């Protein structure tokens, strides 16, 4: 799935349910379930590529300011939330995480874990099978798209908490 098609689907979900992750999840699952299996797998591949692309210390600093902590799970779900905001928000945040000041609803609200499961659910709905090696997650892992245990190093420059007010002054002002 080309990046443009991936973002078109995400942006359609945002338009259908702007502030409702459950609504976005249902929109995406239904839209994917109507597509050929190869496109469902391609969506998973694109999703993982964007999750990996967002593995950046600047964005992690943003999450730290917003929520006050970062764990492996919260960091993953934050990146899913960021993708779930649409292409424009995602691209802007990759360039300057301080742009999130305008879109973050509040602390502990930047979590879209269920985005990780839409391709699998759509694939299962269409095939009627239990998850096996043909499912999107397995295909993605076989292609080296791991955002978890075998993930590449986080990009960018690491930080310490004292750096945060200087790094992201707008987010710091809003959440601290």
C-alpha angles and dihedrals in degrees: 000000000000116000090249092058092046092052092043089058093045092047090049089053090050090051091048095048110011100179100016118091092184090054091048090049093053092045092051094044092051094044092049094045088060092055130082114274091250090060092050089054090045090054090055091049092050092046091053092047090055093045088053092045089054093053092110131137092229092059090043088055088053091054091047090054094044099046102020093235143047126212129171091259097042090049092053093046091047091056089049089051090050092052089046090060091069139253099293095052092043094050093046092049092050088055096041121002090197087076087076088077088084096051109032108105095202145300117316092014098097099089126114102163093152090067085076091066106043096093092047092049092047091048091048092047091052098043101032088219131128114248114284138151092295092063121104098255094052092046091050093050091048087057092052096255098140118150092177132046099359096035123140120253118287110264128236132027121324118233142198123227093259089063095059101085090053095042098050109015097168094051090043092053093048098047106028 
